[in-house]
Amino acid sequence: MGTYLRNYSDDEFSVAGEKPEVEFMDYQNDDTIQDYASEDGPVVVTVPFPFEDGKPKSVLVGETSADTIIIENTSPEPVNLWSVRIFSSNPEDSYVLSMMRPPLNDADEEAKQAFLGLTSVEDRTLMPGQTLTIWLSCMPKDIGLHTSIVHVDIGEEKIERVAFLLADDNISKALFSDKPYSKRRGQNKKFEPAPIVPGCRPTRQHTQGFKYKLPQFAIPADIRELIESKQRPDVLSEELSMINYAQFFSTLLVMEELNLEEEMRAYDMEGVSMRRRGMNFLSLEVPGLAERRPSLVQGDFIVARYARNDARPYQGFIHKVEADEIFLKFDNQFHFNHHDRNQYHVSFTYNRVNMRRLYKSIHEAELLGPGILFPCQSPCRAVKRCPFKPLNPHINTEQADAVAMILGCRGVPPYVIYGPPGTGKTMTIIEAILQLYTAKKTANILICAASNAAADHVLEKLLLASYLIRPSDIFRLNAPSRQYEDVNADFIRFCFFEDRVFKCPPSQALMRYKIIISTYMSSSLLQAEGIRRGHFTHIFLDEAGQASEPEAMVPLSGLCGRDTVVVLAGDPKQLGPVVFCKQADKEGLGISYLQRLFFDFEQYRTGNPNYVTKLVRNYRCHPAILELPSELFYGGELIACKEDEVPSVYNCIGLPNKSFPVLFVGIQGCDEREGTNPSWFNRIEVSKVVSVIRNLTKGGAVSEVDIGVITPYRQQVAKIKKALETFEMSDLKVGSVEQFQGQEREVIIISTVRSTVKHNEFDKFFNLGFLTNYQRFNVAITRAKSLLIIVGNPHIVTKDWHWDRLLRYCADNGSYQGCPLPPPESHSYSDETKYNKDQGGPAGWGYNQEEEATNYNYNQEPSDFGLRRGSGAQSAATNNGTKWSEELPEDENLASNNAEVDPEEMPKQHVEEQVEQGDVQPNECWTSDDQVHDACPAKFTFPPGWCDVSAIPASGWDD
């Protein structure tokens, strides 16, 4: 841009800050920028580069963008303009002043070289009514937010103006949206009560139905009225006990279900059309369906009526879901009267089947007795370790101790494998299962996991020891709602399906399997088919920290007998249960059964080896990657067992410190939303992430499959995928933290998205995204094996204590690149409380009760911990204990801290589909043809007609 001259005066001031440099200015934070409209004086100064749709103007890297600052003297007297100068810019020297318009981007080189840029303009006098035009221009050299503070010293006034420009490159520019964000309008139209004409539901799984019918569990009218009026049911103030167990959790489930009902209504549509599809179906386009907003699956139904007041409502069942369309089947009369030009009002509903399973599980859980629900009320047990010869020669001391204890257990209470990231808890479970299978001929084993991906992972690891297990002894149970295409072809023989719909075999087939693998919810199919309590000698609950207590009770309440050994494996410091209702989450639904054991019972909290084993050897992460999470969450006890190597990939990205493969790339971008989609994205970070990936894969240094990108917002996932498709990198996985839990990659890149303090505070209040959610933070930074790269705005992440620690950790090791670092934040947490303020764990493992009682000052309230509800829980209510004090903003449909993809993005997800339809990896199956596949231990004939029908979503119970 030619040359520029610097000319500072001694009198330096700034409304935005006292220092003559811009570190970070939040253009969306009203407290940061001066309110120019409130200025009232004889001199008017315009603001350069006005915002476009509430966002900074975009300019391409390498191109000049210029705008005017017009100074007008509106007084009747002359005024002295002492100076106009650039007080500061970020990046430094990125803006210049000039008296003439800078040369255009297509100007010849001679004109560009002749241009003279200044940092200040010399003094002069403005006569009454006179105006002076000064040009402010910027030619960015890199992407990101460019900010400048300009001072006008005139007469007796000192006036300040702040300019913002957002520098894009071709990648980020391609993601620019010209659709301004607007809040989704709520539907005011309410259908008058009228008999609904039933639709044609998908064919049931069994023509004769299951042996045991699932009750309806209708929501009691008095509880509904109480909760809808924002009153707090009395049971939530009581201490959890055997007496009130079912009532307590039923109330929380009602709160969750009413929240789902309300959120689903936000998707109602008016004046929409449907298209005839073939002879049997009508299709309806549902905006946002591809993003699961709303989340609809086969077997759900809608209610539609003609767009006139006297029209009758018709029920239409969903028979097929494709991209953004659903295929519906109504009553024959509705199809007969349909024309594609017809206009309809549509109301959405959700499938209650899994909610009914949860109600059933907590009511039947009382039959389990205190040994499961309240182990402190049971006699202290002494487990005799059972010596064994490891089938896997690589298991370590702690893993072997856990297996020996499991083999020695007899009945309840539960035994816990506390498995921090990368410590091999799945390997431990597999070893225990193989020992039981090979040594105890009477053993019948059920393994439940929180998601299909986790269940598939268990099956995959079991098959590595296939030489020890007869294939006919393993069965992978899938929910009927699971897509056939999601199943790995290598596993197909371990599942059962008919016409590409998964099913549950009848009880006589199920009884023959020695090992059954399922999700928590799908395990209810076993009881529905007739499997009784006590059939399983061992029940393993993997990823138990991710399941709510009612979910954990689904397999336990229905299938655990007096002598059944229950083993929980998980980590309360990683992701917790999916809960959509914020109030239900606060009252305890967001606390897993595993967490409650640690919080409430000394045997688990103190690490009694008769009840719990902690794994401490991490085989996944480079020591530098592991050090910080070990310190923050696990009392510094984790031992890095991965070799400290220096891959050649470090050279591809110019890693500053080859012995420290954690790199923070600081960039000031812009978080945006578009259309009616409330999900956030940051196109500047997208471009930086893609640039890093291209450098990593250049020359084959690292393959796409070895790279994972984690980001908390669904729209950011979509934008990154779109950008990668341009470079034909569709095999690279991009997803949320939840989609990466239990997985690992050689290289993990994290995009934090947030670039404004205002939105950061919103996330903090609702516990969304990465920031302020320590569990997501912990999972995100422990997925990488060899290299962890964080792309984000350091001025935003530093507001959270954990992220600030990561930022300083990188900076202290010379591994920070990008925009200037912010000064250290003053967080209100003492060093003594830096671990374990959040969730429980055995004493000495990152949990200090005394600290929690005296120094607690963190993201969650004390009432969030444990289910001893007395006075502590009143923090969520007003003084009279009847009205909740915190409500969701009316324009946001938010979930609690651990929704599968950021809660803000998925306001409307079935609880069933959260656990059944994560970012699954393919599985395995049977075929039926009236008889079980050849791998079955013995041939038998199914009851007539039992396999002739399709399934309803995630059902398994006869409605």
N, C-alpha and C positions, 0 to 999 in steps of 0.2 A: 504494500500500500504506500510505497514511497518512504519518506522519512518523517519523523515527528520530533518535536522539541519538548523537553520537560521544563516546567517553570512553576515550582511550588512557592507559595508564600509561607510566612512563619505562622500565621494565625490559622491553625487547622481545627476544624470542628466537624461534627456529624451528628445528625439526629439519629441515624442508624447505629452509630457506635463511635467511640472515642478514638479508636486506632485508625491510622490512615491506610488500612487495607481491608478489603471485603473478604471475610472468611466464608460466611454463608448467610444469605438472606432468603427467607422463606416468603416467596411472593404471594402465598395463599394465607399467610398468617397476618391478620389485621393489626396485631401488636408490633409487627416488625417494620411496616412501611408507614410513613407519615400520611395522614389524611389530607391530601392536597385540596380537596373540595372545601375544607373548613377554613382555608387561608383567606384572610380578608385584608388586603393592603393595596397600596397604590401601584404596585408592580405585579403584573401577571406573567407567570412563566409556565409554558406548556410542558407536558410530560412526553418525552420521546418514546417511540416504539410502544404505543398503546397495545393492550392485550387484545387477542382475538379469541372470542368465545371463552374468555376467562383464563386463557393460557398465553404464555409469551409467544411472540412472533417467531416463526421458524426461518432459519437461514442455513444454506448449505455450507459445509466446511470448504474453505478456500475462496468463497465468494464474499464480496463486500455488501453489507447492508447498512443503509444510512437513513437517518431521520432528523428532523429539525427540532431545535429548541428555540421557541419564539419568545422573546422578552419584550413586553409592552409596558410603556409608562402611561398609566391611565390617570395620573395626577395632573393638576394644572401647572405644576412647577417642574423645572428640569431636575433630573436625578443623576447622580454619578454612579456609573457602573464600574466598580473597582476591578472586578475580575470575574471571569467564568473559567472554572478549571475542573479537571477530573480529579476528584479527591482520591479515588481509588478504583481499581478494577480487579475483577477475578474472572478468568486468569489475568495475571499482571500484564499491563501494557496492551490489553486486547482492544481497548477503545481509544479513539483519538477525536479531537475537535478540529474544525476547520471553518473558515469563513465562506468557502465555496463548496458546492456540492462535490463530493468525491467522484472520481471517474467511475463510470459504469463497468460492470464485469467484462463487457465485450469491447471496452476501450483499448486503444493500441498501447503498447508498452511505453511509448514516449510520454503519453498523458499520465500513465500510472506512476512513472518515475518522477514526473514533474510535480505530482501532488505532495503538498506539505501538510502533515498532520501535527497537531499541537496538543499539549496537555493543558494549556491555559490560553486564554484570549486576553490581550492587554486592555487596559481601562479606557473608558470613553464616557461621554455625556449623552443621555437620552433626553430629548426634548419632549414636551407634553404631546401625548398621542403617538409618539414615535415608536416603532418596533425595530428590533434587531433579530435577524435570523442567523443562528449558528447551527452548523451541522455536527451531529455526533455519529460516528461510523465505527463499524467493527468488521474485521475479516478474521473469523475464527479459524484456528489451526487444528482444532480437535473437537469432537462432539461433546455436547453437554451444555449446561446452563452457563451463560456469560452475563455477568452483572457489572454495572458501573454506577458509581455515585458521583454526581456532578453538583458542584457548589456554585451558586450565583451570589456574589457579594455586591449588593447594590444599595446605595443610600445608607440608611440605618439598618437594613435588613440583611439577613443571611438566609438564603433560600436553597433548599436541597431538592434534587430530583434523582430518582433511581431508575435505571434502565435495565431491562431484562431482554435477552435474546436466547433462543434455544437452537444450538447448532446441531444440525442433522447431517448424516451422510446418506448415501443412496439406500442403505438398508433400513435405517430408521425412517427415512422419508417415505419409503414404500409402505410403511405401517401407519402413516398418518391417517387419521380419520376425520372426515368432514361432517360426521354426524354428532352434533353436540349431545352430551348426556342429558337426559331428562328422566325424572323419577317415573317409575311405572305407576300409572294411575290406578287407584283402587276402584273396584267396580261397585257402583252405588246401587245397581239394580239387584233387587232381591226377588227370588222366585216366591210367589205366593204358595203356601202349602197346597199341594194337590197330589192325588195318587199318581205315582210314577209307573209308566207302562214298562214292564220288565224287558230287558234285552236278551240277547242270545249269548250266554257265556261260553267260553272255550270249554271243550269237553273235559270232564274231570279225569283225574289220573286213574281212578279205579271205578269201574262201573258199579261195583257193590259197595264202594266206600271203604274207609279205613275201619279197623276194628273198634277204635275208640274215638268218639266224637269230641271235637274241641268246643267247649262252651263259648257262648257269645261274649260274655263279660261286658255287657252294656254299661256305659258310664252312668253311675247313679245321678239322678237329677239334682239332689241336694249338693253333692260334691261339685258337679258342673257349675251350679249357680254360685257356690262359694268361691270357686277359683276364677270364674269369669268376672265376678265383682271385685277381683283383686284382694280377696280376703285370704288369710293364711290359716289353713286347717290346723286344728289344735294338735293333731298327732305329730306334726313336724316340730313341735316344741318339746316333745317327749324324748327321752333317751331310748335309743333303739334296743329292743328286747325280743325275746321269744313271743311275748304276749302281743306286741304291736307290730311285729315284723311284716306281716302281709298287708296290714292297713297302711303302714308307713310307706312301703314301696309302691303299693297300689295308688296311693295319692300322688306320688311323684310321677308315676306312669300316666295318670290322668292329666296332670299338668303338661306333660310332654305331648300327649295325644291332642289335647285342646290347642296347643301351639301349632301342631301339624295341621289341624283342621283350619285354623285361621290363616296360616301361610298358604295353604292350598287355594283358599278363596281369592288370594291376590292374583291368581292366574286365570280367573274366569274371563271369558271373552264374549263380546257382544257383536252382533251383526256379521258373523263369519259364515263362510260357505264351505260346503263339503263336495267332494267329487266321487262319482260312482266308480268303483274299482271292481271290474268283473261282475259276476252275477250276485255275489254275496256280501260285498263290503262297501262301505263308504269311508273315504279317507279325509282326515282333517289335518291341516298344517298347523303345528304348534310351535310358535317362535320360542327359541331357547331350549327346545327339547333335546337337541344334540348336546347341550351343556347340562342336561338333567335339571332344567328349570322350566317346568316342573319335571320331576322324575316319574316317568310312567313306564309300566311294564305290562307284559301280556297278562290279562286277567283283571287289571284295573278297569274301572268303568267311569264314564262321564254321564252327565245328565244334559240333554239338549232339548230345546223347544223352539218352535217357529218364532220368529221375531215379531210376535204380536201378543198382546196381553192375555188373551183368552186361550192360548195354545196349551195343550197338555204336555207335561214333561215326559221325555222318553229316556230310558236307560240304554246306554250303548257300551258294550264290553269291548275292550281292546284285545284283538286277536293277533296283532302283529305291530311291531315298532320298527320304523325305518327312518334313520336320520332325523328329519324334522317332521315326520308324518306318522300318524297312527291310523291303523285300519280297524274299523268299528263294525259291529253287528248289532242292529237294533231289532225291535219287533218288526214283523213282516210288513205291517201297515205303514210304518215309517219309511221303509225302503220303497214301498209301492208309490207313496206320495212324493218322494224326493225328486227334485230337479236341481241340477247343478247351480242354477241361479238363485235357489232358495237361500234365505238368510236365517241364521240360527243364533240363539244365545246359548252359550256352553258353560257348564259349571263342572269343575274337576273335583274328584274325590281321591282318597288314597285307600290302599288295601289294608284292612285292619288285622289280617291274619297273624302277622308277627307280633303286633301289640297284644293280641289275645294269647299268643304263646307266652309272652312275658308275664301277663297277668296270671296265667296258669302256673308258671314256674314259681312265682313268689308265694302263691297260695299253697302249693304243694311242698314248698321248701320247709314249712313248719313241721312237716312229718319227718324231716331229716334229723331233728333234734339238735342239741347244742354242740355236738361233736363237730358238725360242719359250720353252723352259723356262729357259734360263740365258743370257740375252743377253750377259753379261759374257764368255762364252767365244767370242763371235763377233767378227769384226773390227769395229772402230768404223766406223760408216757416216757418210757425209756426204750428206744429202738435199738435192737441188737444188730450191728452191722453184719450183713451177710457176705462172707468172702466170695469172690468170683474171679474168674480168669477173663480179662478184657478181650472182647471180640475185636475191638478196634485198638490196635497197639499204640495209637497216638493220643489217647485220652490222658489228661493230666491228673494231678493229685486231687484237686477239688472236684473235678468231674467224676473221678472214681469214688470219692467219698459220697457224693450225691447218689450215684447208682447203688452203692452198698447199702445206704440208708433206705432207698426206695425198695430194694429187694427184701429188707428186713421189716418193713412196715406191715402192720396188720390192722386194716380198717382205718377209721378216722382218728384224729384230726388230719387235715390236709398237710402234705409235705410240700415245701416251696423250694424251687430252684431259682435263686435270685441271679438273673443273667444280664449284667450290663452289656453294652454293645460289643459285638465281636468276640465274646468270651466262650462261645460254643454251647449255648444252652440246648439248641436243637440237636447237636451231636450227643449231648448228655442224654437227652430224651431217647434218641435212637438207640444208644447203647443199652439203656434200661429196658426198652421194649424188646430188643433182641435177646437180652438175658432172660427176660420173662418168657418169651416165646420158646426159646430153646431149652430152658431148664424146668419150666412148669407147664406140663401138658394141659392142665386145667385152666390155664390163664386165658381169659377173654379180654381184649384190650380195646378201649375206645380212645381215640385221640381227637380232640376238638381244637380248632384254631379260630382266630377272630375273622379271618377272611379266606376266600378261595385261594388267593395267592399263597398264604401261609400254610394252608392245608396241603396244597400241591407241593410245597417245598418239603414238607414232612414225607410225603409219598416219594418224592424224588430221592431223598436221602435214604429212605428204607430200601429202595430198589438198588442202591449201591451195594447192599448186602444181600442181593437176591439169591445168592448161592446158599444162604441160610434159611430162606423162607420160601415155602411153596406159594406160587402165585395165586393158587386157589384159596389161600387163607387170608388174602387181603381184599378189602372192598373200599372203594372211594365213593362215598355217598354225596351226591350233588343235589341241590335244590332244583325242582323242575323249572324254575325261572332262569336258570343259568343257560347261557347261549351255548349251543353245541359247538359252534366255531371256536369258542374259547378254550376248548379242551385239546391238550397236546395229544397228537396221534399216537405217541409212544405209550400213553397211559390208558388208551381207550378200553383195553381189556379189563381194567380194574373197576369200571363203572357199569351202570345198568341204564339202558335207554330203550325207547321204542319210538320209531319215526322221528329220530333226532331230538326227542324230548326225554330228559333224565327222569328216572323213577326210582322208587324204593321197592326192592323185592319184598315178597311176603315173608312173614316171620320164619317159616321153616327154612328159607334160604339164608336169612340173616343170622340165624342161630349157628350156622355152620362156619361162619367166618371167625377167625381168631383175632384179626386186627381190622378195625373199621376206622376210617378217617373221615371227618366231617367238619363243617363249621358249627359254631355254637347253635345257631338257629336251626340248621338242617337236622341236628341230632334229635329234634322233636319228632321227626318222621319215624324214628326207631320205636319210640313209645307208642305212637299212633298205630304202628303196624303190629304191636303186641309184645315187644320186648319188655320184660318186666325188670323191676328193681332187683339188683343183685346178680343179674346175668353177667355183667362185666365185673371182673375181679379188679381191674385197674382202669381208672379214667384219668387221662392226661389232659389238662387244659393249657395249651400253648398260647403264648402272647396274652396271658391272663390280665395284664395291665391294660389292655385295650378294650376289654369287655366290661360293660356295666354289671353291677351285681345281679340284676334280674336276668341278664344274658347268661352269666356264668351259672345261674341256677337252672337254666333250660336243660342241660344234660344232667346236672346233679340231682335236681328234685325228682326228675322222672326215671332215672336209671341207677342212681347210687344206692346200694344196699348197705346193711349194717357192717359187712366185712369188706366192702369195696375200698381199695386204696385210692385216694385222690391225690394227684400231683399237680401243682400249679407251677408253671414256668413263665417268667416275665420279669419286667423291670418297671417299677412305679415311677422311675425318673424319665421314662420315655412316654410315647403318646398314650393318652388315656381314652376313655370311652367317648363315643359319638353321642352328644346330647344337643338337641336343638333349642330347647327351652332354657333360657338363661336362669330363670328362677329355680327350675327343677335341678339344674346343674349345681347351683349354689347350695341347695338344700340337701344334696348328697347323691343325686343320680349320676353325677360325673365322677364319683369315686368308685373305683373298681373294687371288686371283692378282694383282690390281692392287696390293694392299698389299705383297705379296712383291717385286714389281718395285721399289717405292719403298724398301723396307727393304734389299734385298740388292744392288742394282746402282747404282753411282755415277752412271751416265748419267741415270737417272730421278731419283735423289735430289738431284742438283745442278741439275736443271732444264735439262739439255742440250736445246737446241731441235731437235736431230736426233731426239730421242726423245719429247719431251713439250712440251706448251703448256699454260700455266695461264691460265684465264679469270679476270679480276678485276673486271669491271664487272657489278654487280648491278642488275637492272632491276625486281626484285620489291618489295623492302622499303623502307619509310620509313627515312631515314638513322638515326634513333634506334633502330629495330629492328635494323638491320644492325651498328651500331657494336660491340656487345659480342661477338657471334660472330666478327666480323672480328678483333677483338683477341685473343680466346681461342684461335682455331683457325687463323687464316690470317695471322698475323704483322701484322695491321693493314693488309693490302694491298688489301682489297676496297674498291671505289669505288662509292658509292651513286649510282645514276643515276635513281632514281625522284624525281619532283618532290616537294618538301617542301610538302605542302598541308595544310589544316586542314578535313577533312570536317565536315559538320554533325552527323555521328554522334557526334562528341566531346562535344557538348552533351547528348546523350540520356543519357549515363551520368555526367555531371558530371566529366569528366576533369579532374583538378586542374591539370595542366600541358598546355595545348593544343599546345605545341610538342614534347611528349614523349609519343607515343602508346603507351607501354608501362606498363600499370597492374598492380600487384600488390595483390590483395585478400586480406588475411590473415584466416584463419578457423580456429578450433580445433574440429574436428569429431571424428568417431569412425570409424575404419576397421573394417569388420565383414565377416564371412562368414556364410553361411547354408546349412542343409542339409548335404549332402556336397560342396558346390561349394567348392573351395579358392580361388576367385577373390575378390578384395577389392572392396568398394564403400564409399563414404562419403556417406551420404544428406544430410548437412548441406551438403557441397560441391555435391551435385546441386541442392539448392534454390537455392543462391547462383548457380550457373551458369544455371539457368532464369530467375532474377530478372534477371540481366544480359542474357540474350537477349531477354526481354520488353521491357526498357527500350530495347534497340537497335532492335527492330522496331516499337516504338510510333510510330504516325504515318507509317509507311513510310520511316523514315530509312534503313534498310538492309533488304534482302530476305533471306529465309531462306537462299537458295542462296549468298549471299555470306558466310555465317558457317560456320565449322567448329569442332567441339569435339574436342580431343585428350585422351585419358586412357589410362594404361598398362594398365588392367585390364578384362577382358572384362565382368565384372559391373557395373563402373561405366558402361561403354558401354550395357549393357542398362537400367540404372536411369535414366540420363539420357534415353534414347529413350522409355522408358515415361512419364516425367514430361512430355516434350515432346508426346507423343501426346494428353495431357489438354488441351493448348492448341492442338491441331491443327497441330503444327509438324513433321510427319513428313518433310518434304523437307530438313530441315537435317541435314547429315552429321555423325555422331558416330562416331569410330573411334580406332584405335591410331595411334601414330606411323608404323608401317609402312604403314598404309593411307593415310597422307597424304604419304608420301615421293614427291617428284616433282609434288605438287599445291600449290595455293596458294588462299587465300581473302582477301577484303578484311579480314575480322576473324577472328582465331583466339582461342579461349578454351581454356586448358589447366587441367585439373583434376588435381592431383598425387596426390590420394587419401590418402596416408599421413598419419597423425596420431599415431603412437607411435614413440618412439625404438627400442623393441624390434624392431618390424617393419622399421624402417629398417636396422638392423644385419643382419637376416636378408637383406634385399635386397642389402645391400652385399657380403655374403659370396658370394651366388650371382649377383651382377651382374644383378639383376632391376629391372623397373620403370623409372621415370625416373631416380630418384636413383642416383648412383654409376655411371651409364652415360652417358658424355659424348656418345656418338653419338646416342642418343635425344634428349638435351638439345639438341644442335645442330640436329637435324632439326625438333624441336618448335617452337623459337623462331624458325625461319626460314621458316615457312609463311605468316606474316601479311604482307599488303601494306601495310595502313594502320593497323591497330590490333591490339595483342597484349595480352591480359588473362590473368593467371595467378591462379587461385584455389587457395589452399593454406595449409598451416600453416607460417608462417615459422620456427617453432622446430624444425621437422623439416628443411625444405629447407636451412636454414643449416648443417646438418651436412655437406653436400656442398659442395666448394669452388666448383664451377661455379654451382650454384644460389645459394650465398651471394653470389657476385659479381652475379648477376641481382637478387637481393633488395636489395643495397646500391646497385646501379645505379638501381633505381626510387626507393629512399628518398632518395638523394642528389639526385635530380631532382624531389623533391616529388610523387612519383607512387605513394605507398603509402597504402592505406586498410585499416582493420580493427583487429584485436586488436593489443595493444602489440608493438612490434618486439623481438626478442631482442637481447642484446648481441652485438657482433661475435665470431664464432668465431675461435679460434686454429688455423688450418690449418697442417699441416706441409709446406707448399709455399712456397718462396720466390718472390718476385715474378719472379726471373729464370727460374723454371721454369713460369710460369703458362701458357705456351702449350706445346702439343706434347709433353706427357709421355706421350701415349697411343699415337698411331698415327703412321705415317710420312708423310712428304711431302718434297718437294725442299727442300734447304737454303735458308733464308731465307723459306720458305713456311710457317713454323710447325713447323719440325723442327730440333732442335739435338742432334746426336749427343753432343757433349761434355757438355751438360747432362744428357742421359739417363744417361750413364755415371756422373756424379758426384752428381747430385741426385735421382735417380729415387726417388720415394716416392709412388706413386699407386695407382689402383684395380686395376691388373693387374700381373702379375708380369713381370720381365724376360724370363722364358722364353716369354712369350706373343708375343714380337715377332720375326718372322723365323722361318726354318726351319733355322737353323744350330743343330743340336740338341746337341752335346757336353755340357759340364758344366752349362750354363744350364738345360737341361731337367730336370735332376735335382731342381730345387726342388719339382717335383711328386711326388717319390718320397721314400722314406725313405733312410737312409744307405746301405743295401745295394743300393738301386736296384731293389728287386723289388716292394715293396708301395706302392700309392698311399696317400697320407696323408689325402686328403679324399674323403669319400663323401657322397652325398646323404642327407638325413634319410629314414628309412624311410617317413614319411607324406607325403612330397612327391615329386612327379614334375616335375622342373624341367628347362628347357632352358637354353641358354647365353644370352649377352647379347643376341642379336638375333632372337629368335623373332618370328614375324609379328605375333602379338598377344602380350602379355607371356608369357614362357616358362612362368611358374608356372601360367598359365591353360591352356596347350595342351600338356599332357604327352605327348600322343599324336598327333602329326600326321605324316602321310606327308610325307617330304621332297618328293615329287612334288607333293603338293597345296599345300605351302607356296608353291611358286613358280607353280603353275598356277591356284590358286583363291584368290588374295588378294581384296581388296575390289575386284573387277574392275568395269570400266566396259564397257558393251556394245561389241560388235565387228561384224565383217563376214563374209560368207559367199558360197559358191556353191550352186547346186543341181546335181545330176548328171544323173539320167535317162539313164544310159548314155552321155551325151556331155557335154562341158564346156559351161558356160554360153556364151552368145553372145559374151561379152567375151574369150573365149580367142583368142589370135592366129591359131590355125588349128584347124579342126575335126578331130577324130580320134575313133576308136572305142576304147573301153576294152576290155580283155580280157574275155571272156565271164564274166558272173557276178561280176566283181570288186566291184561296188558293191551287192551284195544283202544285206550283213550289217551288223550293229551292231558297236560297238567295245567293247573292254574298257578299263578305266580307264587313261588315260595310257599305254597300251601302245605300240602302233605296231610292236612287235617280236613276231614269232611265238613263242609259248611252246612 
